[in-house]
Amino acid sequence: MLKGNDKISSNQVMFILLTTIIGVGILSLPREAVEKAGTDGSILIILGGIVACIFTVISVKLVTLFTNKTIVEFGREIVTTPISNIVSIIFFIYYIIISAFEVRILAEVVKMFLLDDTPTEVIIISILLVSAYLVRGGIEGLARMAELILPIVIIPVFLLLLSLIPDLDFTNLLPLFRTNPWDIIKSVYVPFFSFIGYELVLFMAAYVKDTENLMKFNVLSILLVTFVYVVFFIVSLCRFGVNEVKHLLWPILSIMKTIDLPGAFIENIEGIVMGLWVLSVFASLSPFYYSSALILCKLFGLKEHRYFVLPIMPFIYALSLAFDNIATVYDIMGKSINYIGIFTVIAVPTIYLIVALIKKRKEPSDNV
């Protein structure tokens, strides 16, 4: 049974997805898109958004077949309990890796731009403690946080980007359509994995009170994320050009460092932007942390996910510090997320939906 205060709306799911998806991935996406497609990177991002939309539809179709159940529970009805439990454990490991990856990137950025004398370990444990407090409050708390943080982050950032327009060289967007179409198709996986987080609906749908609107708001969230990604890509390319973007680790943060508002009463624009981004990544980390605790809760048949929130923390902390430098973090943890993601966000929802539809079609004939 779900408690009344565990229920959220489809609209709130959209806010959670928006804050979750637009987190760490947006930092390096312009560079990755330029490396694969040059000035055609915006086309690559749009195609990645289309693919993400397709699998979002598949995921929502799946969860609407099983009301008030997470994928841990209805997976047992689809592929038997042992197989479902193995899949759930893989999801758990996947979300632990994502949580560790995000908290490490966040700590590195905070240390680089804000707290250069503070040990990385202290920053990470501080972030995890605050996130754990929020996660223990349940999905309604996550939804309210997302509704609060999204406008606080998006509106000021877009206003700051508008101030950059006089400094943008739109000729950097040319020439278009130079990249081989097949090369673009082969590279769609690059922007697609920046949409990771849409599959959280597999866990959140059980707590949605108006599932009839779930498809609309989930697809809308992907479309909005695609728009944001394209805007940031265009601004990055116009500000720096193809060759420079290729050599920037985090083009988005580099853009924010170049913002200068003549006559503005605020001098440290960079610090404000970093603060906004920290809020954004904090909002991105918490749903993954919550989902990992929820998976264990459902696997052990308990009613409260909060029992697992603190025990999970040492694993996230240890994994986040397992690698010495940021390049290794991206190389090993980033690639691990992508490889496991092929299974968790593509294969599992697709296979589960096909098997579930086949079983539901057989049910009427079995009853005859």
C-alpha positions in Angstrom: 0.0 0.0 0.0 1.1 3.5 -0.8 0.6 6.3 1.7 -1.3 9.4 0.6 1.7 11.6 1.0 3.7 9.4 -1.4 1.6 10.4 -4.3 2.7 12.9 -6.9 1.3 14.2 -10.2 2.5 13.6 -13.7 3.4 17.2 -13.9 5.7 16.8 -10.9 7.3 13.8 -12.6 8.2 16.1 -15.5 9.9 18.5 -13.1 11.9 15.6 -11.6 12.9 14.3 -15.0 14.0 17.8 -16.1 16.2 18.4 -13.1 17.5 14.9 -13.2 18.5 14.8 -16.9 19.9 18.3 -17.1 22.7 17.8 -14.6 26.2 16.6 -15.2 25.6 15.5 -18.9 25.1 19.0 -20.1 28.6 20.0 -19.1 30.5 18.0 -21.7 27.8 17.5 -24.3 28.8 20.4 -26.6 32.4 19.1 -26.7 31.3 15.5 -27.4 28.8 16.6 -30.1 31.5 18.7 -31.8 34.0 15.8 -31.7 31.5 13.5 -33.5 29.7 15.9 -35.8 31.4 19.3 -35.9 29.0 22.1 -36.8 26.3 19.5 -37.3 26.3 18.7 -33.6 22.9 20.3 -33.1 21.4 17.7 -35.6 23.1 15.0 -33.6 21.6 16.2 -30.4 18.1 16.5 -32.0 18.4 12.9 -33.2 19.5 11.8 -29.7 16.4 13.5 -28.3 14.2 11.7 -30.8 15.7 8.3 -29.8 15.2 9.2 -26.1 11.5 10.1 -26.9 11.0 6.7 -28.5 12.3 4.8 -25.4 10.5 7.2 -23.1 7.2 6.1 -24.9 8.2 2.5 -24.5 8.9 3.0 -20.7 5.6 4.8 -20.1 3.6 2.2 -22.1 5.2 -0.4 -19.9 4.4 1.2 -16.5 0.8 2.1 -17.4 0.1 -1.7 -17.8 0.9 -2.1 -14.1 -0.6 0.5 -11.8 0.9 1.2 -8.3 3.9 -1.1 -9.0 7.5 -0.4 -9.7 9.6 -2.3 -12.2 10.9 -4.4 -9.4 7.4 -5.7 -8.6 5.8 -6.0 -12.0 9.0 -7.5 -13.4 8.3 -10.6 -11.4 5.0 -11.0 -13.2 6.7 -10.6 -16.6 9.9 -12.6 -16.4 9.6 -14.6 -13.1 11.0 -13.5 -9.7 14.6 -14.8 -10.1 15.2 -13.0 -13.4 13.4 -9.9 -12.2 15.5 -9.8 -9.1 18.8 -10.0 -11.1 17.6 -7.2 -13.3 16.7 -5.1 -10.3 20.2 -5.7 -8.8 21.7 -4.5 -12.1 19.5 -1.4 -11.9 20.8 -0.8 -8.3 24.4 -1.1 -9.3 23.7 1.2 -12.3 22.2 3.9 -10.0 25.0 3.6 -7.5 27.6 4.2 -10.3 25.6 7.2 -11.6 25.3 8.7 -8.1 29.0 8.3 -7.5 29.8 9.8 -10.9 27.6 12.8 -10.4 28.8 13.5 -6.9 32.5 13.3 -8.0 32.0 15.6 -10.9 30.1 18.0 -8.7 32.8 17.9 -6.1 35.5 18.5 -8.7 33.7 21.6 -10.1 33.0 23.0 -6.6 36.6 22.5 -5.7 37.9 24.1 -8.9 35.6 27.2 -8.9 34.4 27.7 -5.4 36.2 25.9 -2.6 39.7 25.3 -3.9 41.2 24.7 -0.4 38.5 22.2 0.7 39.4 18.5 0.4 37.4 16.6 -2.2 36.4 14.1 0.4 34.8 16.7 2.6 32.8 18.2 -0.3 31.6 14.7 -1.3 30.4 13.7 2.1 28.7 17.0 2.6 26.8 16.6 -0.6 25.8 13.0 0.2 24.6 13.9 3.7 22.3 16.7 2.4 21.1 14.4 -0.4 20.4 11.6 2.0 18.3 13.9 4.2 16.2 14.8 1.2 16.0 11.2 -0.1 14.7 10.0 3.3 11.7 12.3 2.9 10.4 10.3 -0.1 9.3 11.0 -3.6 7.0 13.9 -2.7 10.0 15.8 -1.2 12.0 15.2 -4.4 9.1 16.5 -6.5 8.7 19.7 -4.4 12.5 20.2 -4.6 12.4 19.9 -8.4 9.5 22.3 -8.7 11.5 24.8 -6.6 14.9 24.4 -8.1 14.1 24.3 -11.8 12.9 27.9 -12.3 15.5 29.1 -9.9 18.2 27.6 -12.1 16.8 27.9 -15.7 15.5 31.5 -15.7 18.7 33.2 -14.5 20.9 31.0 -16.7 18.9 31.8 -19.8 19.0 35.5 -18.9 22.7 35.4 -18.6 23.0 33.6 -22.0 21.0 36.5 -23.5 23.7 38.9 -22.3 26.2 36.9 -24.4 24.4 37.5 -27.7 26.5 40.5 -28.8 29.7 38.4 -28.3 28.4 35.4 -30.3 29.8 34.7 -33.8 27.0 32.9 -35.6 29.2 32.2 -38.6 30.8 29.5 -36.3 27.7 27.5 -37.0 28.7 27.2 -40.7 29.0 25.2 -42.8 26.1 22.9 -42.1 25.5 19.4 -43.4 29.1 18.6 -44.0 29.2 15.5 -41.8 28.4 12.1 -43.4 24.8 11.1 -42.5 26.0 7.6 -41.6 28.6 9.1 -39.2 25.9 11.1 -37.5 23.6 8.0 -37.2 26.5 6.0 -35.7 27.1 8.8 -33.1 23.6 9.2 -31.9 24.5 7.2 -28.8 26.6 10.2 -27.6 23.8 12.7 -27.0 21.3 9.9 -26.2 23.2 9.0 -23.0 22.9 12.6 -21.9 19.2 11.9 -21.6 19.7 9.2 -19.0 17.2 9.6 -16.2 14.0 9.3 -18.3 13.9 5.6 -17.2 13.2 6.7 -13.6 9.6 6.6 -14.6 9.9 2.8 -14.2 10.1 3.5 -10.5 8.2 6.7 -10.1 5.0 5.7 -12.0 3.9 3.6 -9.0 3.4 6.9 -7.1 1.7 8.9 -9.8 -2.0 9.6 -9.1 -2.9 10.7 -12.7 -1.2 8.1 -14.9 -3.4 9.1 -17.9 -1.2 12.2 -18.2 2.1 10.5 -17.7 2.9 10.0 -21.4 2.3 13.7 -22.3 4.5 15.1 -19.5 7.3 12.5 -20.0 7.6 13.2 -23.7 7.3 16.9 -23.0 10.2 16.7 -20.6 12.4 15.1 -23.3 11.5 17.7 -25.8 12.3 20.5 -23.3 15.7 18.9 -22.5 16.5 18.6 -26.2 15.7 22.3 -26.6 18.0 23.2 -23.7 20.8 21.0 -25.0 20.6 22.5 -28.5 20.6 26.1 -27.2 23.7 25.4 -25.1 25.4 23.7 -28.0 24.7 26.7 -30.3 25.9 29.2 -27.7 29.1 27.1 -27.1 29.9 26.9 -30.8 29.2 30.6 -31.4 31.2 31.7 -28.5 34.3 29.5 -29.0 34.2 27.9 -32.4 34.7 24.2 -33.3 38.4 23.9 -32.6 38.3 25.5 -29.2 35.2 23.6 -28.0 37.0 20.4 -28.8 39.6 21.2 -26.2 37.4 22.4 -23.4 36.5 19.8 -20.8 33.4 21.6 -19.7 32.4 24.2 -22.4 29.3 25.3 -20.5 31.3 26.3 -17.4 33.8 28.0 -19.7 31.0 30.1 -21.2 29.8 31.2 -17.8 33.3 32.3 -16.9 33.3 34.7 -19.9 30.1 36.5 -18.9 30.6 40.1 -18.0 27.8 42.5 -17.3 28.9 46.1 -17.7 27.6 48.3 -15.0 26.1 45.3 -13.1 26.1 45.7 -9.3 27.1 42.0 -9.0 30.8 41.4 -9.7 31.1 37.7 -9.1 28.8 36.3 -11.8 30.9 33.1 -12.0 30.2 32.3 -8.3 26.5 32.8 -8.8 26.4 30.6 -11.9 28.4 27.9 -10.0 25.9 28.1 -7.2 23.0 27.6 -9.6 24.7 24.7 -11.2 25.4 23.0 -7.9 21.7 23.2 -7.2 21.0 21.6 -10.5 23.3 18.7 -10.0 22.1 18.2 -6.4 18.6 17.9 -7.9 20.0 15.5 -10.5 21.8 13.3 -7.9 18.9 12.8 -5.4 16.4 10.9 -7.7 19.1 8.3 -8.6 20.1 8.0 -4.9 16.4 7.6 -4.0 15.8 5.0 -6.7 18.7 2.8 -5.5 17.3 2.8 -2.0 13.8 2.1 -3.4 15.1 -0.9 -5.3 16.5 -2.5 -2.1 13.3 -1.7 -0.3 11.2 -3.6 -2.9 13.7 -6.4 -3.2 13.5 -7.1 0.5 9.7 -6.5 0.7 9.9 -3.7 3.1 7.6 -0.6 3.3 10.1 2.1 4.0 13.0 2.9 1.6 14.6 5.1 4.3 16.2 2.1 6.0 18.6 1.8 3.1 19.5 5.5 2.5 22.4 5.7 5.0 23.8 2.1 4.4 24.0 2.9 0.7 26.0 6.1 1.3 29.4 4.5 2.0 29.3 2.6 -1.3 28.6 5.8 -3.3 31.3 7.7 -1.3 33.9 4.9 -1.9 33.2 4.6 -5.6 33.2 8.3 -6.2 36.8 8.4 -4.8 38.0 5.2 -6.6 39.8 7.1 -9.3 42.6 9.6 -9.1 41.7 12.2 -11.7 38.7 13.5 -13.6 39.9 12.1 -17.0 39.8 8.5 -15.5 36.4 9.2 -13.9 35.0 10.0 -17.4 36.8 7.2 -19.1 35.9 4.4 -16.7 32.8 5.5 -14.8 31.3 7.4 -17.8 31.8 4.5 -20.2 30.4 2.0 -17.6 27.3 4.0 -17.2 26.8 4.0 -21.0 27.4 0.2 -21.4 25.1 -0.7 -18.5 22.6 1.9 -19.7 22.2 -0.1 -23.0 20.8 -2.9 -20.9 18.8 -0.8 -18.3 17.3 2.0 -20.3 17.0 0.3 -23.7 16.9 -3.5 -23.5 14.9 -4.0 -20.3 11.9 -1.7 -20.9 11.7 -2.9 -24.6 11.8 -6.6 -23.7 9.5 -6.3 -20.7 6.9 -4.4 -22.8 7.0 -7.0 -25.6 6.7 -9.9 -23.1 3.9 -8.1 -21.1 1.9 -7.4 -24.3 2.2 -11.0 -25.5 1.1 -12.3 -22.1 -1.9 -9.9 -21.9 -3.0 -11.0 -25.4 -2.9 -14.6 -24.3 -5.0 -14.0 -21.2 -8.4 -13.8 -22.9 -7.8 -17.0 -24.9 -6.6 -18.8 -21.8 -9.9 -18.0 -20.0 -12.1 -19.3 -22.9 
